[in-house]
Amino acid sequence: MPAETVLDLPATAYFIEHQGDWWIVRIVATNEAVYQGPGPVAVFVSPAPF
């Protein structure tokens, strides 16, 4: 089962790097990594009302 993490910023505030088997999700404005590990990964907007 895939793991999900709720991120605070809009989906467009993140970018994904793919280096071999390693995936990194970074914040565009700061280049801070919020995830580093196996992938694949995706950033999307949830239809949930919260």
C-alpha positions as CSV (number, residue, x, y, z in Angstrom):
1,M,0.0,0.0,0.0
2,P,1.4,3.4,-0.9
3,A,2.3,5.8,1.9
4,E,0.8,9.3,1.8
5,T,2.1,12.5,3.4
6,V,0.0,15.6,3.7
7,L,2.0,18.6,2.6
8,D,1.3,22.2,3.7
9,L,1.9,24.0,0.4
10,P,0.0,23.8,-2.9
11,A,1.1,21.1,-5.3
12,T,2.8,23.7,-7.5
13,A,5.1,24.6,-4.7
14,Y,7.0,21.3,-5.0
15,F,9.2,19.7,-7.6
16,I,10.3,16.1,-8.0
17,E,13.9,14.9,-8.8
18,H,14.5,11.3,-9.9
19,Q,18.1,10.0,-9.6
20,G,18.2,6.3,-10.4
21,D,16.2,4.5,-7.7
22,W,16.2,7.6,-5.5
23,W,13.4,10.2,-5.5
24,I,13.5,13.6,-3.9
25,V,10.6,16.0,-3.4
26,R,11.7,19.6,-2.9
27,I,10.1,23.0,-2.1
28,V,10.5,25.2,-5.1
29,A,11.1,28.4,-3.1
30,T,13.7,27.0,-0.7
31,N,15.1,23.9,-2.4
32,E,14.4,22.1,0.9
33,A,13.9,18.3,0.6
34,V,10.6,17.2,2.1
35,Y,11.1,13.6,1.0
36,Q,14.1,11.5,-0.1
37,G,13.7,7.8,-0.7
38,P,12.4,5.1,-3.0
39,G,9.8,5.9,-5.5
40,P,8.0,6.6,-7.7
41,V,6.4,9.6,-6.0
42,A,3.7,12.1,-7.0
43,V,2.4,15.4,-5.6
44,F,-1.3,15.9,-6.2
45,V,-4.2,17.8,-4.8
46,S,-6.6,15.7,-2.7
47,P,-10.4,16.1,-3.4
48,A,-10.9,15.7,0.4
49,P,-12.6,18.7,2.0
50,F,-10.0,19.2,4.8
